[in-house]
Amino acid sequence: MTLQIKYEKTGDVAVLQCAGRIVRGNSLHTLREAVTSQENVRIIVLDLSHVEMLDGGGLGVFVTLHRWTGERGIQMKLVNPSSLVREMLERTRLTCVFDISSVGDAVEILCSPERRGQQTNRAVA
């Protein structure tokens, strides 16, 4: 399955729900474009619960995007990584680099009072 990204923005939080494979090739470009196209956000949440494959290229893009968001004062959070993604992050010791959260943490971010009622949906293939 190629990488599919569903995009949802609530206030100053953008949630990108990733499904499929984050591996060398088009999926890396798709993910990079989806994240770097976010403007006027404070937090970018990458929901990785439906990612079924991640390779070194995908890990490299995560690191690049972490640097890109940091340079712009944007927080990037990895949420609910699949067991494979979590294992890759742990093996490479990137769990110390990334802010990895649970679904509950993400719901708390999205349900804060100042963000209710400010929602747009968009899908990216």
C-alpha positions in Angstrom: 0.0 0.0 0.0 1.4 3.4 -1.0 1.4 6.2 1.6 -1.9 7.9 2.0 -2.3 11.0 4.2 -5.5 12.5 5.5 -5.1 16.0 6.7 -7.1 17.8 9.4 -6.5 21.2 10.8 -8.0 22.5 14.0 -7.0 26.0 15.0 -3.2 26.0 15.1 -2.8 22.2 15.1 -2.5 20.1 11.9 -3.0 16.4 12.2 -1.7 14.2 9.3 -3.0 10.7 9.5 -0.6 8.4 7.7 -1.5 5.0 6.3 0.6 2.6 4.3 4.4 2.6 3.8 6.9 5.3 4.6 9.8 3.9 2.4 12.2 5.2 -0.2 10.5 6.6 -3.2 7.4 8.7 -3.7 6.1 8.2 -0.2 9.0 10.2 1.2 8.2 13.1 -1.1 4.5 12.8 -0.3 5.2 13.0 3.5 7.7 15.8 3.1 5.3 17.9 1.0 2.4 17.3 3.4 4.3 18.5 6.4 6.1 21.4 4.8 2.9 22.7 3.2 1.5 23.4 6.7 1.4 27.2 7.4 0.5 29.1 10.5 0.5 26.1 12.8 2.0 25.6 16.2 1.9 21.8 16.3 2.0 19.1 13.5 0.8 15.7 14.7 1.8 12.7 12.6 -0.6 9.9 13.4 1.4 6.7 12.6 -1.1 4.1 13.8 -1.7 2.8 10.3 1.9 2.8 9.0 2.7 -0.8 8.0 6.3 -0.3 6.8 9.1 2.1 7.7 12.7 2.0 6.3 15.8 4.0 6.8 14.6 6.6 4.2 11.5 7.1 6.2 13.5 7.6 9.4 15.7 10.1 7.6 12.6 12.1 6.5 11.4 12.1 10.1 14.7 13.6 11.2 14.7 16.1 8.4 11.1 17.2 9.2 12.0 17.4 12.9 14.8 19.8 12.0 12.5 21.8 9.6 9.7 22.2 12.1 12.1 23.1 14.9 13.7 25.9 12.8 10.2 27.4 12.3 9.1 27.1 15.9 6.7 24.3 15.2 6.3 21.3 17.4 6.2 17.9 15.6 4.6 15.1 17.5 4.6 11.4 16.5 1.3 9.9 17.7 0.4 6.3 18.3 3.1 4.6 16.2 2.4 1.1 15.0 4.4 -1.6 16.7 6.8 -1.8 13.7 7.3 2.0 13.7 7.9 2.1 17.5 10.4 -0.8 17.2 12.3 1.1 14.5 12.4 4.3 16.5 13.6 2.3 19.6 16.3 0.4 17.7 17.7 3.6 16.3 17.3 5.4 19.6 15.2 8.1 17.9 12.7 7.8 20.8 15.0 10.3 22.6 14.8 12.8 19.7 11.1 12.7 18.9 8.0 13.7 20.9 6.1 10.4 20.8 2.6 10.6 22.2 -0.5 8.4 22.7 -3.8 8.9 21.1 -5.1 10.3 24.4 -2.5 13.0 24.3 -3.5 14.0 20.8 -7.2 14.1 21.8 -6.3 16.4 24.7 -4.4 18.8 22.3 -7.3 18.8 19.8 -10.1 19.2 22.4 -8.7 22.2 24.1 -11.4 25.0 24.3 -9.7 27.5 22.0 -9.6 25.1 19.1 -13.2 23.8 19.1 -15.2 24.9 16.0 -12.2 25.7 13.9 -11.8 22.7 11.7 -11.1 22.0 8.0 -10.6 18.6 6.4 -8.5 17.8 3.3 -7.1 14.5 2.0 -3.7 14.2 0.4 -2.9 11.1 -1.7 
